[in-house]
């Protein structure tokens, strides 16, 4: 199943074999409780280049991963009970499985089978400090970039929001396609509250095996359904082994694994034959203030472009801004 509108939930479109992409300043990928040293954000349209040593984490200007107020007891949400009154500070880690901490950036190696060929690509996710009001809620912009052959072939700006109970909600998305670093076209995208689209719960506050939920609902297009398949499971990826991970089964089609303090660490198919798409975490870093500013500028540019390229959805929305 191709999730073209709900980009984080779809299978990546891959047409060429990707070369290795290395995040600058991320040599330390050894297991441990803390992230590697901060690094500048790589260019959104090409493979990142090496840079000078990053400032120490104590010099970072990024918001703290700790919520601004003491969170209430985790309580799972139902997408049908969405209420803007349940949302507050957009940044932080109310949900340990999907922290919305500005500057958090992860890289996953991926592959897909096309015919008799195994094609490779990479997926880079960056939490910015850009905020947009959507359906009465302040949502955080997250850049989702597909890297093919060392170049950015596709970028989505996804909007997530955390409620006071610890749930992370999916509030909207906009995707652009590139060739040779040049803009080709845009996915019309969606926003909760616009054209009858409704937000969904992307990650539950207290996941337990067997719980079913809706991640997003767009009438006439898609409703993405998910189920918590496994909890507290050991999951090993190239970056490290995580002793307690959560597996979410989306539409019965594929498993997505999440780990505490990091977020999405792996994707695996729940079928035999076909494309057999897989992804696995190879690195995670915290960007410097300069790197975060660069990523946030890209998010703002995408939001502005969406207001013309996806006018019927984004045309009347409030412009995004740095939080």
N, C-alpha and C positions, 0 to 999 in steps of 0.2 A: 504494500500500500504506500503510495507516495503522498507525503504530507506537504504539499507545496505551499499552502497558506500558513500553516503552523510550523515554521521552519525548524525550531529546535527539536520538534517531534518527528520530522521526516527523515528519510534516507538521503544522504548527501549525493548530489549529482557529480560524478567524476568522469572526466573524459581523457585525462592524460596521467602518466605516472609522475608522482611528485618526487622532487629531490628532497634531501634532508634539510629541515629547517631548525636552526639552533637558536634559542633565545639568548640574547646577549647577557653575559654576566650570570648565567645560571649553571655554572659548572658543578656546583654542589647540589646533587640530586640524591644524596644519601638519606636513608630513612631517619626520621627524627620528629620530635613534636613541633618544631618550628619550621617556617618556610625558609627557602634559600634567601640570600641577600637580595635586596631590592635591585631592580634593573629598569632602564628606560623602556618605554613601550616601543615595539617594532613598528615600522611603517605599515599602514593598513593595505598598501597596494603592492608590496614587494616583500621579499625575505628580509628579515632584520639584519643590520650590520653590527659588528662589534663596537663597543663603546667603553668609555672609561669607567672606573669603579664607581659603584653607586653609593650614595650616602648610607649611613647606618640606619637601621630601623627606627632608632630613637629620634632621628631627625625628620622622619616622615610627617607630611602634613595631611595625610589621609585620615578620614574619620576612623574612630576606634571600632574594632569588631564587636565590642560590647554594647548592647542596646543602651540608649540614654536613660531608660527607666527600668526598674526591676520587672521582668516579664511575669505574666500570670502563669498559672499552671497550664502546660501544653494541652490543647484541646483541638481535636480534628474538626475541620470545617466541611460544610456541604456547599457546593457551588451554587445551589439554589437559594442559600441563605446569605448571599453576599450583602454586606452592609458597610458603607464607607465609615460609619462611626467606630468600627472595630480596628481601624488603621491609624497609625501615628507616624513615628520616625521612620523614614524609608530605608535608612542605612543600618547595617549591623548584622548580627548573627543570631536573631531570635530562633532561627531554624538551623540546627547544627549540620543538617544534611545539605543545606543549600544556603551558605552565608552570602549576604549581599554587602560585602565589605569592599568599598572602592579601592581599586588597585590590585585586587586579587585576579591573577591571570593564570590560566592553565592551558596546557598543550597536550592534545591526544593524537597519537599516530593511528591512521585508519587505512582500511583496504576494503575493496569490493570486487566480487567476481563478475566479469562481463564476458560472456562466452567462455573462451578457454583462457582468458587473461585475468591476472590478479592485478588490479590497478590500485596504486597507493595515493594517499593524500594525508593532510593534517588538518586538525580542527583547533582553533585558538579561541578561547573564551576570556573576555575581559570585563570585569565589573567596573563601570565608570562612576563618576560622581554627578552624572547628569540626571535630572528629575523632570518628569512630565506629569501633569495632572490628567488622569484618565478616569472617567466615570466617578469623579469626586474623590479619587485616591491619588496620592503622590507615589508614582512608580519609578523604579531605578532602571536606567538604560544599561543593557549588557550587550557588548559587541560579540557576535558569533561569526567567525571568519573561516572559510574553507580555503586552504592553501594547496594549490596544485602546481607542480613543477616549479616551486619556489615563488609563485606569484599568487596574489589573492584573486580567486576566481569568483567569490561570492561573499557578501557581507550582509548579515541581518542585524538590525537593531531591535532587540527584544525588550519588553517592558515587564518587570516583575515587581511585586509589592508584598510586604510581609505584614500580617495582622498581629494584634497584640497577643494572640494565643499561640503564635509560632508557625502558622501556616504561610507558605509562599504561594502567591497567586500569580497566574499568567494573565496579563492585562492587554497585551497587544504585540504586534510585530510588523516590521517593514524590511524587505529584502531587495538588494541590488545585485545584478550580475555584471561581471567585468570580463573583458578579454584583452590580454596584453596590458593590463592596468587601466584600460579605458572603459568607461561606463557603457553598457549595452542596453539594458532595460531594467525595469523594476517590477517586483511583485507588488500587487495592489495592497497587500497587507491587511491588517484588521486592527481595530481598537474596541475594547469593551465599551458598550453603551452606544456604539455607532452602527447603524444599519442592523440593529437587533443582535449584534454579537454580544456574548456574555463572557465574563471572566470565569476561569476555572482554577482549581487548586493544583498547582504543579508539584508541590511536595507537602505532605501532611506534617503536622506538628509532632504527632506521636504515631509513626507508622507501625502497624502490626500486620502480620501475614494474613492475607485473605480479605483485607479491606479494599473495596472498590470505590472509585471516585472518577470525576470528570475533570480533565485538564483544561479544556476549552470547548466553547460551543458557538459555532457560527452557522446560523440557519441557512440552508441551501448550499453549504459548502462542506463543513466537517464538524463532527463532534468526536473529540479524542477521549476515549475511555481507558482507564488504567486500573491496575490492581497491584497491591503490595504482595510480591511473590515470596520474598525472603527478607528476614531481618537478622541482625547480629551474626552475619555470615562472614567468614574470612574470604577476602578477595585480593588476589595478587595481580599487580600490573607492573610494567617496567619501572615505574617510579619507585614503588615500594609495596609491601603487603599491608593491607588494612585488616585488622582483626575483627572489626564490627562494621559491616557494610550493609546497605539496603538495596534490594533489587526491585525495580518497578517494571512490570510487564505492561507495555502499551499496546492496546488493541489486539492482544494475543500474538503480536507480530515480532516484537523484539524486547529484550531485557536492557534496561539502563540501570547501571550500578552507581550508587552515591556513597560517599565516605564522609565521616565527621570532619568538619573544618575545611573541606576541600570542595565538595559538590560532586558533579558528574565525573566519574573516573573510568567508565567502560560502557560499551554498547556491544551486545551480542545478539545474533538472530535466534528466534524461537521456531525455526523451520529448517528443513533440509533442502538442498538444491538451491536454485535461484541465485540471487546476487550475493548472499552471505556477507552482508556488511558487518564489519567489526571495527571497534575503536578502543584504545587503551591509553591511559594517562602516562606520559613520559616526563612531564615537568610541571611544576607550579611555583610561582614567584609572587612577590609583592612589588608593585611598581614604585619608583621614586615619585615625588611630587611632579617632576618634569614629565615623566612617562605617563602619569595619570592625566596630566593636563593635555597631552597629545592625544591620548585615547578619547578623552572627553570632547575634544574639538572635533574628532571624527564623528562621534555620536551626534553632536549638535548639527554638523553638516548633513548627516543622513536625515535627521528630523526635519531640517529645513527643506531638503530636497523632496522629502515625502509629501510636503504640503503642495507641491506642484505635480510630481509624478504619480502620486496616489491621492489626488485632490478630493475624490468623492468620499474617502475615508478620513484623511488627515487635514483636509482643507480648512475645516472650522475648529480644529483642535487647538488647544493652547500651546504656544511654542515651548519647547524644552529649555531648561536652563541648568547651570551648574548649581548643585545644592550647597 
